Amino acid sequence: MESIIVDDPVLKNAADTAWRVYRARHPDVDPFDSRRCLLERHLLRRREERESDAEELASFGIAYLHRLPSDGC
């Protein structure tokens, strides 16, 4: 799966951080789970709506991931 945010270092950092935190709390989630793509899309939309730094975006991303169904997408 190719990342959709590789050209934006702030988005990439935020997505990587949010994904690491989420997977640390959910070790059964595969690194290539479809939720990663959903996270990236969510953060991309969020960044387009409002300028945010990587830390704020990562927080939004973690909250978003916790709202997703636990059985995958």
Order of alpha helices (4+ residues) and beta strands (2+ residues): alpha-alpha-alpha
